Every structure is written in C-alpha cells, then in structure tokens.
Amino acid sequence: MSTELTDSAVPPTDESRPTPSRRTFIATTTAVGGAVVAGGLTAGPFGAEEAAAAEPPPSGSVSLTVNGQRHTVTIDNRTSLLDLLREHLGLPGSKKGCNAGACGACTVLVDGRRVNSCLTLAVRLEGAEVTTVEGLAPNDGQLHPLQQAFIEQDAFQCGYCTPGQIMSGVGCIQEGHTGSAEEIREWMSGNICRCGCYVKIVKAVEQTANGK
C-alpha cells in the first residue's frame, strides 16, 4: 500500500524557511552579552563601566603659594602638581619628560625640598610653598646665580632638562650636598640629561655653591 506525501507533510527546505530580519538576527546573536527587551537591547556587560566613565571625576579645592603668589583652584583630585603648574597656572617652565619620576625634568621645590612634580598630587599640597624655575630670578630681572652659571659653563644643549637640572641644583646647594664633584653627581643623579652635559652641569653647581 503506497502512501503519497502531501505538501503539508514535506519538511520545509532552506528556501521555504522564513529569513530572519536584521533586527531579529542582532537581538538573538547578542542575547548572551545583553538582555533582550522589547524594542532593543539593554546595556551589556560594559554598561556599568560606560556609565561610570560618564560621571564627572571627583574634584577638590587646594590653596597653595607658587613663586610667592597665592592660588586657590578647584581641580580633578588626580591632577599632578606638574599639570597644575602647566595647564592651570600657565607656568610651562617645568617640563613633562617621562611623566613617571625617572628623568627629573619636572623637578620643583615644595617647602624648600626637591620633588618630582609629575608624581605629586596637587590636592595634597594645601598651604604649601612651591618654587618653579620661573620664580628663581628676582623681580629686577637678574638671573639666579645658578642660572647664570649654567650660561657661563655652557651647561646645556637642547635645554629641555635644564629647568629641572637648575631646580635640583638649587635644592642640592641648599641641602649642603656640594662638598665635591662626586657628591654633586650623586645628589643630582635623579636628573637625566640626554645631551650628556653632566660635567658642565656639575661645574655650574660647584661655581654657584662656592660663590664664584
């Protein structure tokens, strides 16, 4: 006894299957990464991070004295002293070299002590006194003795590291670490000169320390 297959009993071929729409395809293939809701997708696994990134960063107010002038600023709590000086106070003398505390180009004095301003959070300096290379020369236009010594000893070439070298040299002299060329080199070792002017830098510090 033979049985004929009717059209309704024949399994549908690929051509007879309905083609999913683009919206349906995207919704079904991304359901693992994000919950499907009517009319679209909710935020996926990165939604929380994106929402957090959209929120403004925490900020704080800090008052400090820079080169004898009092400043009160509101800044992102992550702002470094270097960025505060360069981007907020218009003092580009301190240079951003490695931005990791390894080259010394950003050296400034905070309460008379040498610091790498790229590693120093500005919000932690409430009430501090900061001196940059712009604040070394007196108001009458004369150079600081160490600035003058750098010129006389030809202690720079490209000049990019020079502000940090000078500020570190001033700190070195104030700290009393100028008993010999070897001592100066040791206490200035955190300042890198890519041009290799170390011998002349040491001579400039010696000249200033000896008051010549």
N, C-alpha and C positions, 0 to 999 in steps of 0.2 A: 504494500500500500504506500503510495507516494504522497508526500506532503509538499505543497508549494509554499514557499516563503512569501508572505505578503510584504508590501513596502514598509509596513509598520514594524515588522519583525526584523528587518535588516538593520544591523548596528550602523550608526551614522559614520560616514567616512570623515577624513580630515576636512574635506571641502564642505561637508554638511554641518560641521560643528560651528557654533557662533564664534566669531573673532572678538576677543575681549577689547574693550576700549582702552585708550591710553590711560585714562583716569583709573580704571579698574586694575590695569596691569601694575601701575605705580603703587596703588594702595595695597595690593596683595603682596608684591615683592618687597615692600618696605615695612610690612606689618611687624616684622621682628624688631626693627630699630625704633619704631614709634607706634603708638596706639592709634588704630584707625577709628575715626569718628565720622559722623555724618558730615559730608561736605568737605572732608580733607583729613589731614594728619595733625595729631597733637605734637608737641615738642618731643624730639627724640632724646637719646641718652646725653646729648651735649646741650640740651636746652637750659639746664641749670647753670652750666658754665657760661653760656652766652648771656643769660640774664644777669649773672654776677658781674660779667665784664661790662655790661651796660650801666651798672651803678657807678656813681662818681666815687673816686678813691677817697679814703679818709684824709682829712686835712687838719692842719693845726696852725696856730699863730706863734711866732717867735720874735723876740726883740733882742737885737744884738748891735754892737758897735763895730763898724767896719771903717778902718782908716780914720778914726776919730769922729765919724758921723753915725748917729743913732738911726736904726732902721727897725720898723715893725712890719712884718709881712705875714700873710697867710699863704701857706704852701701845702702841697701834697706831702704827707708825712714821709714819703720815700725819697724826697728831694735831697740830694747831696749838697754839701757846702759848696762844692765846685759849681754845680748847676745853679745854685742860688746866686753866687757871685757873677757868673757869666750871663745867665738868662734873665735874672730878676733885678739885679743891681747894676747891670751894664759895666761890669769890670772884667774884661776879657784877658787881662794880663796873665792870670793863672791858666795854664794850658791843660787841655784834656789829651793825654797821651794814651796810655794803656787802659785807663779807667778801671784799674784793678790794684792800684797801690804798689806797682812794681817799678815804675820809671821815675817818679819824683817830680815830674813836670808840673804837677798841681800843688806843690808844697806852699803852704802859707803858715803864718804864726797865729796860734789861738792862745790868748793869755800868755804870750811870750814863748810858747812851745811849738816846735815844728810838727805839723800834721799833714797827712795826705788828704787833701780836701775832697778827693773823689770817693774816699771811704768813710767820710764823716757825715753823719746825718745832721742836717741843718737844725731840725727841731730840737735837738739835744743841746743846742748852744745858747739857751736862754741866758741873757746877761753877759755873754762872753765878749771879749775884745779880739777882733780879727784884724790882722795886718796883711795886706797883699803887696805885691811889687809896686802897685800904683801909689801906695801910702808910704813908701820909704823916703822919697825925696821931700824935703821941707817945702813950705809954700813959696819960698823965694825963688824956686826953680832950680836950685843947685841939686846935683845928684847926690845920692847917698855914697859915702866913701867906697863901699864895695861895688856899687855900680860904676863909679869912676875907675876903680881898679880893674874891673873887667875890660873896660875900654883900653886902658893903658897896657894891660897884659895881653890884649887880643885874645881873650878867653872864651871866644865863641865863634862859630861859623854860621850855621843856619839860624841859630838864635832861638829855636823852638824850646829847648830845655832851659834857656838862660833865666827866665823868671824864677823857675823852681830852684835852679842852682844858686841864684842870688839869695833867695829867701832861706834856703837851707844853710848857706854860708853865713848869713846874719845870725841864724839860730846857733850855728856851731861856734861862732865867736862869743855870743852871749853866754853860752854854756861853758866856755873856757876850754874847749877841746881843740886848741890850736898850738899845742906845745911843740909840735914837729910836723913835718910834711906827712909823715906816716900816720900820725894821729888825725890830721885833717882828712886824709884819704879814707881812713877807717870810718870817721863820723860823717863823711859825705858819701859813703858808699851806696846809699839808697837813691842817689840821683844819677841817672844814666845820661851820658852824652853820646849820641850815635856818631857824632863827628870826631870824637876822640880827643877833645881838648882838655883832658884831665890835668896834664902837667901845668898848663896855664891857669886853669881854674884854681888849683892848689896855690899857685903863686899869687893870684889875686886875693885869696883869703888870707894868706900869710902877710901880704902887704897891708891889708886893712887891719888885721889883728895887731900888727906891730906899729901901726900909726904912721907909716911912711907915706 
